[in-house]
């Protein structure tokens, strides 16, 4: 930060801003990240002003040259940001004026910092959303690859974290694919609603200059313009909506992270996560701690907090722009960073997971996972389901007393509960029989898992093409 300079708006005031107030109100410490988008918007605005004969061709040449020099300095890390100039917009405008003189002063014709920052934030978030969608696509692809490798690997499905019924690991991974596909759709919808141009709304009422907002929108890749000038400068719905979408993505990864943590525990031993995603203990040499999944779980709370912070930020604001809105950027920036980092790391981690089928089979031999199959078998024999449920419950109790599984009970013992039970029941009670019986769309039968993966690959390719 450099020596004090006068503010661009200082003519109205009789004393300078106090140093502590400067530090308190300045946003340059974080909104410098908008610099490239600010320059992008300024170039489009200047070109429109020239097309509308509001700005001369010579002024446009000077502005384009000056902003090009500033952008190069920013990218090289040589640009000097001044705290006294408050924010990224005034820093760039002052630097431009120092380079090109009056042409730089004319750039702000027909706009305000209010519509300028609203435009910059949308450009920034649109860029971030596109990167996030790319990373989310990689995660979905990694899940499909993992599901395909494990389409026939049996594991216990749980409800209430108790053994419920056999599923395949591939089927389990496809559940997360479905979650992330919904996330991709929500983010796409969020981008569509956000992709409207605020520039031209000026401070709050529009401008008296004959501007062409639609041309600027096309130049910057927006789908249209914000239709109401008051709403254009004060709206932060798009930031809140993005943080809500991001919160759901992080919630899904937090659930997956929790399962990875459990499955890595020797009590489960279902999977192994590559060493590069884990750390050891400073005191216990045998430890392999799942730090990355734990941090995914922890950073979810961070993103949820940003969503709540933005909701509270906006809830009491009257129209139109208020200085409160300066506080939207840090939570938004951090949400983009956290989500992008999570997705990029998760894709790599998912690709490296190694499953342990024998450990899953061992777990399936506990908890009577095929009990429901026995009940369904009796129903197919003509017994009402509630009666079948009671028969199987009593058989399970006997197996528990014997310390064995249902399939280890003798046929005569099973027939004592129902004479409808025949020798073919042992095929029903087998893990393979249970899995393959769920042969319908959405079921866990390996053939259905592979069909779901094939459909998902087509959808994923279509998403990539779009």
VEXMI-716051 format. One line per 2 residues: for each residue x negated, y, z of C-alpha. Coordinates in nm, 4 decimals, padded with zeros to 6 digits. Layout:
<pts>
X,Y,Z  ... $
</pts>
This chain:
<pts>
00.0000,00.0000,00.0000  -00.1269,00.3427,-00.0934 $
-00.1118,00.6949,00.0460  00.2221,00.8761,00.0944 $
00.4037,01.0087,-00.2108  00.7253,01.2051,-00.2426 $
01.0459,01.0138,-00.3046  01.2177,01.0516,-00.6411 $
01.5291,01.1746,-00.4625  01.3522,01.4060,-00.2090 $
01.4837,01.7396,-00.3434  01.8014,01.7100,-00.1354 $
01.6164,01.6712,00.1962  01.4396,01.9215,00.4200 $
01.2042,01.6780,00.5941  01.0284,01.3595,00.4929 $
01.1482,01.0180,00.5969  00.9910,00.9049,00.9234 $
00.7183,00.6442,00.8847  00.9064,00.3883,01.0955 $
01.2209,00.4476,00.8912  01.0210,00.3948,00.5729 $
00.9062,00.0575,00.6988  01.2577,-00.0292,00.8168 $
01.4354,00.0620,00.4937  01.1762,-00.0378,00.2335 $
01.2363,-00.3573,00.0401  00.9199,-00.3613,-00.1701 $
00.7711,-00.6256,00.0600  01.0059,-00.8804,-00.0956 $
01.1862,-00.7348,-00.3965  00.8614,-00.7025,-00.5931 $
00.9601,-01.0500,-00.7107  01.2203,-00.8819,-00.9304 $
00.9542,-00.6872,-01.1226  00.9589,-00.8830,-01.4492 $
01.3388,-00.8826,-01.4538  01.3465,-00.5103,-01.3736 $
01.1218,-00.4415,-01.6717  01.3284,-00.6729,-01.8911 $
01.6442,-00.4809,-01.7996  01.4765,-00.1426,-01.8435 $
01.3565,-00.2304,-02.1920  01.7055,-00.3347,-02.2985 $
01.8512,-00.0169,-02.1445  01.5956,00.2047,-02.3201 $
01.6591,00.0396,-02.6566  02.0327,00.0862,-02.6156 $
01.9864,00.4553,-02.5262  01.7816,00.4990,-02.8432 $
02.0428,00.3198,-03.0572  02.3039,00.5560,-02.9116 $
02.0866,00.8644,-02.9837  02.0605,00.9422,-02.6136 $
01.6858,00.8756,-02.6107  01.4430,00.9622,-02.8908 $
01.2481,00.7027,-03.0866  00.9224,00.8570,-02.9615 $
01.0382,00.8228,-02.6012  01.1234,00.4561,-02.6638 $
00.7783,00.3864,-02.8050  00.6190,00.5468,-02.4988 $
00.8466,00.3575,-02.2583  00.7788,00.0239,-02.4264 $
00.4049,00.0871,-02.4182  00.4065,00.1961,-02.0549 $
00.6243,-00.0891,-01.9327  00.4084,-00.3345,-02.1258 $
00.0985,-00.2060,-01.9465  00.2715,-00.2231,-01.6083 $
00.3924,-00.5780,-01.6725  00.0410,-00.6878,-01.7630 $
-00.0945,-00.5360,-01.4418  00.1741,-00.7021,-01.2329 $
00.1031,-01.0422,-01.3865  -00.2676,-00.9951,-01.3276 $
-00.2071,-00.8935,-00.9659  -00.3580,-00.5478,-01.0165 $
-00.0476,-00.3336,-00.9776  -00.0439,-00.1109,-00.6685 $
00.2850,-00.1295,-00.4806  00.3643,00.1791,-00.2709 $
00.5671,00.1405,00.0481  00.6785,00.5025,00.0269 $
00.8578,00.4311,-00.3002  01.0890,00.1926,-00.1178 $
01.1557,-00.0726,-00.3777  01.0482,-00.2385,-00.6986 $
01.2582,-00.0061,-00.9134  01.1086,00.3232,-00.7944 $
00.7575,00.1786,-00.7921  00.7839,00.0836,-01.1574 $
00.9579,00.4078,-01.2556  00.6924,00.6207,-01.0849 $
00.4107,00.4207,-01.2460  00.5806,00.4573,-01.5851 $
00.6184,00.8326,-01.5443  00.2524,00.8675,-01.4495 $
00.1614,00.6896,-01.7741  00.4046,00.8365,-02.0266 $
00.5297,01.1593,-01.8682  00.8815,01.2873,-01.9333 $
00.9789,00.9776,-02.1329  00.9538,00.7815,-01.8092 $
01.1832,01.0294,-01.6350  01.4428,00.9898,-01.9092 $
01.4618,00.6109,-01.8732  01.7028,00.6357,-01.5816 $
01.9600,00.8226,-01.7927  02.2991,00.6560,-01.7694 $
02.2165,00.4128,-01.4908  02.1719,00.3965,-01.1129 $
01.9616,00.1826,-00.8867  02.2929,00.0259,-00.7884 $
02.3694,-00.1307,-01.1258  01.9979,-00.1746,-01.1918 $
01.9400,-00.3986,-00.8896  02.2624,-00.5900,-00.9514 $
02.1356,-00.6655,-01.3013  01.7864,-00.7599,-01.1829 $
01.9179,-01.0038,-00.9220  02.1421,-01.1737,-01.1772 $
01.8537,-01.2049,-01.4222  01.6352,-01.3482,-01.1460 $
01.8966,-01.5978,-01.0307  01.9831,-01.7054,-01.3844 $
01.6159,-01.7848,-01.4422  01.6024,-01.9700,-01.1104 $
01.9184,-02.1654,-01.1880  01.7763,-02.2857,-01.5175 $
01.4641,-02.4125,-01.3415  01.6753,-02.5763,-01.0714 $
01.8929,-02.7536,-01.3271  01.5785,-02.8881,-01.4961 $
01.4480,-03.0189,-01.1629  01.7895,-03.1628,-01.0745 $
01.7922,-03.3428,-01.4092  01.4562,-03.5004,-01.3194 $
01.5964,-03.6205,-00.9847  01.9012,-03.7729,-01.1504 $
01.6776,-03.9459,-01.4039  01.4560,-04.0833,-01.1251 $
01.7643,-04.2175,-00.9455  01.8772,-04.3940,-01.2626 $
01.5357,-04.5533,-01.3074  01.5342,-04.6708,-00.9452 $
01.8910,-04.8011,-00.9747  01.8082,-04.9903,-01.2906 $
01.5107,-05.1613,-01.1266  01.7276,-05.2682,-00.8317 $
02.0635,-05.3421,-00.9954  02.0567,-05.6985,-00.8567 $
01.8761,-05.6363,-00.5272  02.1260,-05.7203,-00.2527 $
02.1400,-05.5097,00.0610  02.3886,-05.4612,00.3430 $
02.6376,-05.1830,00.2868  02.7309,-05.0049,00.6075 $
03.0221,-04.8239,00.7602  02.9690,-04.6652,01.1023 $
02.6056,-04.7784,01.0461  02.7262,-05.1359,01.1054 $
02.6904,-05.4133,00.8480  03.0056,-05.4069,00.6351 $
02.9774,-05.5787,00.2941  02.7009,-05.6700,00.0495 $
02.6144,-05.4117,-00.2142  02.3145,-05.3724,-00.4397 $
02.0430,-05.1173,-00.3846  02.1052,-04.9953,-00.7385 $
02.4713,-04.9353,-00.6575  02.3677,-04.7421,-00.3480 $
02.1356,-04.5199,-00.5526  02.4109,-04.4575,-00.8061 $
02.6207,-04.3065,-00.5275  02.3572,-04.0350,-00.4946 $
02.3490,-03.9950,-00.8719  02.7214,-03.9163,-00.8588 $
02.6624,-03.6555,-00.5866  02.3861,-03.4853,-00.7836 $
02.5951,-03.4906,-01.1010  02.8685,-03.2989,-00.9212 $
02.5991,-03.0595,-00.7998  02.4820,-03.0037,-01.1574 $
02.8388,-02.9224,-01.2609  02.8848,-02.6763,-00.9751 $
02.5589,-02.4995,-01.0601  02.6628,-02.4780,-01.4240 $
02.9939,-02.3205,-01.3232  02.8104,-02.0818,-01.0910 $
02.5815,-01.9725,-01.3759  02.8766,-01.9082,-01.6056 $
03.0519,-01.6824,-01.3523  02.7276,-01.5009,-01.2697 $
02.6264,-01.4354,-01.6311  02.7979,-01.0966,-01.6659 $
02.6164,-00.7665,-01.7043  02.6589,-00.5026,-01.4294 $
02.4366,-00.2442,-01.6037  02.6383,00.0528,-01.7210 $
02.8441,00.0715,-01.4054  02.5895,00.3290,-01.2838 $
02.6342,00.4246,-00.9172  02.9978,00.3112,-00.8949 $
03.2158,00.4905,-01.1523  03.0422,00.4313,-01.4830 $
02.8660,00.7030,-01.6819  02.9638,00.9900,-01.9068 $
02.7025,00.8964,-02.1686  02.8178,00.7040,-02.4780 $
02.6458,00.3793,-02.3805  02.6967,00.0380,-02.5417 $
02.7183,-00.2139,-02.2576  02.8103,-00.5030,-02.4861 $
02.4899,-00.4548,-02.6880  02.2799,-00.4628,-02.3696 $
02.4635,-00.7759,-02.2582  02.3785,-00.9528,-02.5823 $
02.0183,-00.8305,-02.5668  01.9754,-00.9745,-02.2161 $
02.1592,-01.2992,-02.2867  02.4700,-01.2256,-02.0796 $
02.8039,-01.3704,-02.1855  02.9807,-01.0381,-02.1322 $
03.0004,-00.7361,-01.9039  03.1426,-00.6865,-01.5564 $
03.4819,-00.5303,-01.6239  03.5094,-00.3031,-01.3197 $
03.2340,-00.0593,-01.2278  03.3089,-00.0682,-00.8529 $
03.2974,-00.4467,-00.8464  02.9915,-00.4586,-01.0726 $
02.7626,-00.2773,-00.8280  02.8981,-00.4234,-00.5040 $
02.9661,-00.7873,-00.5989  02.7419,-01.0500,-00.4435 $
02.9842,-01.3391,-00.4928  02.7390,-01.4949,-00.7363 $
02.4661,-01.5069,-00.4707  02.7033,-01.6531,-00.2119 $
02.8370,-01.9071,-00.4594  02.4848,-02.0132,-00.5518 $
02.3909,-02.0552,-00.1859  02.7071,-02.2620,-00.1346 $
02.6111,-02.4844,-00.4284  02.2549,-02.5068,-00.2973 $
02.3846,-02.5983,00.0476  02.5737,-02.8927,-00.0991 $
02.2689,-03.0078,-00.2963  02.0598,-02.9908,00.0197 $
02.3314,-03.1732,00.2157  02.3154,-03.4585,-00.0337 $
01.9381,-03.4751,-00.0079  01.9620,-03.4592,00.3699 $
02.1871,-03.7658,00.3671  01.9465,-03.9461,00.1367 $
01.6520,-03.8370,00.3524  01.8206,-03.9772,00.6632 $
01.8634,-04.3134,00.4936  01.5039,-04.3164,00.3717 $
01.3881,-04.2444,00.7277  01.5993,-04.5314,00.8633 $
01.4979,-04.7721,00.5875  01.1274,-04.6998,00.6432 $
01.1607,-04.7942,01.0093  01.0250,-05.1476,01.0709 $
01.3624,-05.2352,01.2262  01.4976,-05.2065,00.8714 $
01.1871,-05.2315,00.6512  01.3972,-05.1952,00.3362 $
01.1634,-04.9570,00.1518  00.8179,-04.8100,00.1457 $
00.7606,-04.4455,00.0591  00.4244,-04.3602,-00.1026 $
00.1558,-04.2358,00.1337  00.1388,-03.8959,-00.0383 $
00.4798,-03.8096,00.1097  00.3907,-03.9148,00.4633 $
00.1466,-03.8226,00.7389  -00.0138,-03.9989,01.0320 $
-00.0227,-03.9299,01.4017  -00.2906,-03.7339,01.5844 $
-00.2948,-03.9960,01.8603  -00.1337,-04.3181,01.7278 $
-00.3426,-04.4612,01.4426  -00.0762,-04.7065,01.3250 $
00.1838,-04.4412,01.2437  00.3158,-04.3556,00.8984 $
00.5594,-04.0707,00.9486  00.8194,-03.9820,00.6805 $
00.7445,-03.6115,00.6963  00.8857,-03.5174,00.3559 $
01.2290,-03.6758,00.4149  01.2350,-03.5242,00.7634 $
01.1608,-03.1791,00.6245  01.4264,-03.2217,00.3561 $
01.6689,-03.2877,00.6380  01.5366,-02.9881,00.8335 $
01.5267,-02.7437,00.5427  01.8928,-02.8188,00.4770 $
01.9751,-02.6246,00.7935  01.7632,-02.3376,00.6625 $
01.9667,-02.3174,00.3409  02.2959,-02.3517,00.5278 $
02.1857,-02.0582,00.7439  02.1209,-01.8440,00.4364 $
02.4732,-01.9136,00.3104  02.6249,-01.8094,00.6417 $
02.4004,-01.5017,00.6538  02.5225,-01.3808,00.3140 $
02.8860,-01.4399,00.4051  02.8450,-01.2356,00.7218 $
02.6493,-00.9688,00.5310  02.9354,-00.9083,00.2900 $
03.2407,-00.9581,00.5091  03.2742,-00.5997,00.6369 $
03.1527,-00.3921,00.3436  03.3844,-00.1376,00.1846 $
03.3528,-00.0617,-00.1858  03.1202,00.0129,-00.3476 $
02.7446,-00.0341,-00.2951  02.6028,-00.0181,00.0583 $
02.2453,-00.0404,00.1821  02.3427,-00.3643,00.3576 $
02.3138,-00.5327,00.0186  01.9380,-00.4957,00.0367 $
01.9522,-00.7848,00.2826  02.0809,-01.0258,00.0174 $
01.7431,-01.0845,-00.1438  01.5340,-01.2638,00.1167 $
01.7911,-01.5377,00.1838  01.8587,-01.5710,-00.1878 $
01.4890,-01.5886,-00.2778  01.4204,-01.8412,-00.0039 $
01.7160,-02.0569,-00.1076  01.5893,-02.0706,-00.4660 $
01.2373,-02.1550,-00.3478  01.3486,-02.4171,-00.0957 $
01.5874,-02.5909,-00.3329  01.3400,-02.5933,-00.6206 $
01.0595,-02.7312,-00.4030  01.2914,-02.9972,-00.2619 $
01.4048,-03.1123,-00.6059  01.0584,-03.1235,-00.7578 $
00.9170,-03.3210,-00.4640  01.2199,-03.5512,-00.4465 $
01.1917,-03.6534,-00.8120  00.8325,-03.7637,-00.7578 $
00.9140,-03.9383,-00.4298  01.2096,-04.1303,-00.5738 $
00.9947,-04.2528,-00.8606  00.7441,-04.3956,-00.6102 $
00.9825,-04.5781,-00.3736  00.9147,-04.9504,-00.3416 $
01.2006,-05.1700,-00.2220  01.1593,-05.4787,-00.0016 $
01.4270,-05.7288,-00.1162  01.3407,-05.9927,00.1441 $
01.3954,-05.7503,00.4308  01.7336,-05.6570,00.2853 $
01.8297,-06.0229,00.2505  01.7276,-06.0873,00.6084 $
01.9524,-05.8024,00.7231  02.2393,-05.9405,00.5159 $
02.2162,-06.2682,00.7049  02.3192,-06.0775,01.0142 $
02.6555,-05.9132,01.0712  02.8826,-06.1480,00.8705 $
02.8747,-05.9307,00.5586  03.0978,-06.1678,00.3577 $
03.3816,-06.1862,00.6123  03.6069,-05.9719,00.3925 $
03.5424,-06.2094,00.1026  03.6788,-06.4949,00.3159 $
03.9905,-06.2912,00.3913  04.0393,-06.2161,00.0208 $
03.9929,-06.5862,-00.0566  04.2763,-06.6752,00.1831 $
04.4992,-06.4070,00.0312  04.4440,-06.5583,-00.3128 $
04.5516,-06.8910,-00.1568  04.8829,-06.7311,-00.0591 $
04.8215,-06.6145,00.2988  04.9374,-06.2553,00.3790 $
04.6396,-06.0252,00.4244  04.7096,-05.9419,00.7889 $
04.7258,-06.3124,00.8708  04.4078,-06.3715,00.6719 $
04.2398,-06.0904,00.8638  04.3281,-06.2577,01.1953 $
04.2039,-06.5997,01.0760  03.8682,-06.4589,00.9697 $
03.8324,-06.2562,01.2892  03.8664,-06.5754,01.4945 $
03.6175,-06.7557,01.2683  03.3707,-06.4699,01.3153 $
03.4103,-06.4954,01.6905  03.3214,-06.8650,01.6744 $
03.0173,-06.7923,01.4573  02.9059,-06.5271,01.7056 $
02.9379,-06.7781,01.9898  02.7346,-07.0299,01.7908 $
02.4751,-06.7663,01.6925  02.5190,-06.8416,01.3222 $
02.6714,-06.6919,01.0091  03.0166,-06.7786,00.8750 $
02.8658,-06.9783,00.5897  02.6844,-07.1952,00.8449 $
03.0085,-07.3156,01.0071  03.1133,-07.6664,00.9069 $
03.4075,-07.7038,00.6698  03.6104,-07.8760,00.9401 $
03.5479,-07.5855,01.1749  03.6686,-07.3362,00.9149 $
03.9705,-07.5523,00.8306  04.0665,-07.5510,01.1967 $
04.1472,-07.1815,01.1478  04.3357,-07.2379,00.8194 $
04.4061,-07.5567,00.6225  04.3982,-07.3452,00.3047 $
04.0164,-07.3380,00.3184  03.8456,-07.5796,00.0801 $
03.4864,-07.6698,-00.0069  03.4711,-07.3926,-00.2690 $
03.4752,-07.1428,00.0185  03.0961,-07.1604,00.0486 $
03.0606,-07.0056,-00.2949  03.2879,-06.7251,-00.1789 $
03.0792,-06.6747,00.1336  02.7532,-06.6535,-00.0616 $
02.5907,-06.3148,-00.1212  02.5852,-06.3735,-00.4947 $
02.9533,-06.4644,-00.4986  03.0418,-06.1553,-00.2995 $
02.8446,-05.9194,-00.5225  02.9633,-06.0605,-00.8540 $
03.3267,-06.0616,-00.7441  03.3331,-05.6795,-00.7376 $
03.3388,-05.6748,-01.1160  03.5336,-05.3587,-01.1961 $
03.4505,-04.9972,-01.2750  03.2905,-04.8489,-00.9649 $
03.2224,-05.1903,-00.8127  02.8879,-05.3209,-00.6921 $
02.8649,-05.6204,-00.9286  02.5258,-05.5991,-01.1061 $
02.6979,-05.5943,-01.4464  02.9038,-05.2943,-01.3368 $
02.5982,-05.1195,-01.1938  02.4184,-05.1570,-01.5274 $
02.7250,-05.0318,-01.7139  02.7407,-04.7293,-01.4835 $
02.3718,-04.6600,-01.5452  02.4256,-04.6786,-01.9228 $
02.7141,-04.4302,-01.9029  02.5081,-04.2049,-01.6789 $
02.2159,-04.2005,-01.9214  02.4477,-04.0878,-02.2002 $
02.5878,-03.8118,-01.9777  02.2409,-03.7059,-01.8712 $
02.1217,-03.6827,-02.2297  02.4282,-03.4748,-02.3143 $
02.3553,-03.2410,-02.0240  01.9971,-03.2008,-02.1421 $
02.1130,-03.1199,-02.4961  02.3520,-02.8550,-02.3648 $
</pts>
